[in-house]
Amino acid sequence: DADVTQTPRNRITKTGKRIMLECSQTKGHDRMYWYRQDPGLGLRLIYYSFDVKDINKGEISDGYSVSRQAQAKFSLSLESAIPNQTALYFCATSDSGGKSYNEQFFGPGTRLTVL
Amino acid sequence: RKEVEQDPGPFNVPEGATVAFNCTYSNSASQSFFWYRQDCRKEPKLLMSVYSSGNEDGRFTAQLNRASQYISLLIRDSKLSDSATYLCVLGVTGGGNKLTFGTGTQLKVEL
């Protein structure tokens, strides 16, 4: 079984709809991240969480919100989706106390299309 | 100027060739450096960390030049399975585990 899972894997929605992307991990890591990837722009950080009570904005948080429901779960919401939020979204985890604490482990991604 | 700059490629090379990628960065506070590999439509995965002294892992060699602020990745004896996009990634001291990703260099290894 995958250590970092994301649901749904693909989603097509319409402008104005509320969308939630979910991420779960079984790695026992304390830190979790949400990124989006667009062609030619690379991965950009949306939000990150260093533990359940810690939520921080990344470089492109406008239009997004997150919830860290438990150490293993980190969800990303688009309150009112717009077409330029069409992208590939990745969740990632890392272990602050691990030997390779800088390494981030990614989920398989969610491909979101906003029409 | 982008924090991390990479030639997007694609680099088309024959199997068995040696290929090198460079990456330049602008934030002199960057303290940790990595190469990640991303296959088409898949998640990025850590290929190797990059140390000041340089490091080698099988056919892969990574180098860091802090003075010139660039990182390199050398792949020897290229395999078809090396075809992927290679992402240059930086971490900044005090940034926790936050990483900054380059846009990637695409490699296509051909028969």
Contacts between the chains, C-beta under 8 A, distances in Angstrom:
chain1	res1	chain2	res2	distance
A	31	B	96	7.2
A	31	B	97	5.4
A	33	B	97	8.0
A	35	B	101	7.9
A	40	B	8	7.6
A	40	B	103	6.2
A	41	B	103	6.5
A	42	B	4	7.7
A	42	B	87	7.2
A	42	B	101	4.7
A	42	B	102	5.9
A	42	B	103	4.0
A	42	B	104	6.5
A	43	B	44	7.1
A	43	B	87	7.6
A	43	B	101	4.2
A	44	B	101	7.9
A	45	B	98	6.7
A	45	B	99	8.0
A	48	B	96	7.9
A	48	B	98	6.6
A	50	B	96	6.2
A	58	B	98	7.9
A	88	B	41	7.8
A	90	B	43	6.0
A	90	B	44	7.5
A	94	B	97	4.4
A	96	B	96	7.4
A	96	B	97	6.8
A	100	B	46	7.9
A	100	B	49	7.5
A	101	B	97	6.4
A	102	B	32	5.0
A	102	B	34	7.1
A	102	B	49	7.5
A	102	B	91	5.1
A	102	B	97	5.9
A	102	B	99	7.2
A	103	B	34	7.7
A	103	B	46	5.1
A	103	B	49	7.9
A	104	B	46	7.7
A	104	B	97	6.6
A	104	B	99	6.3
A	106	B	43	3.7
A	106	B	44	5.5
A	106	B	45	7.1
A	107	B	43	6.3
A	108	B	42	7.2
A	108	B	43	5.6
A	109	B	41	7.6
A	109	B	42	7.5
A	109	B	43	5.7
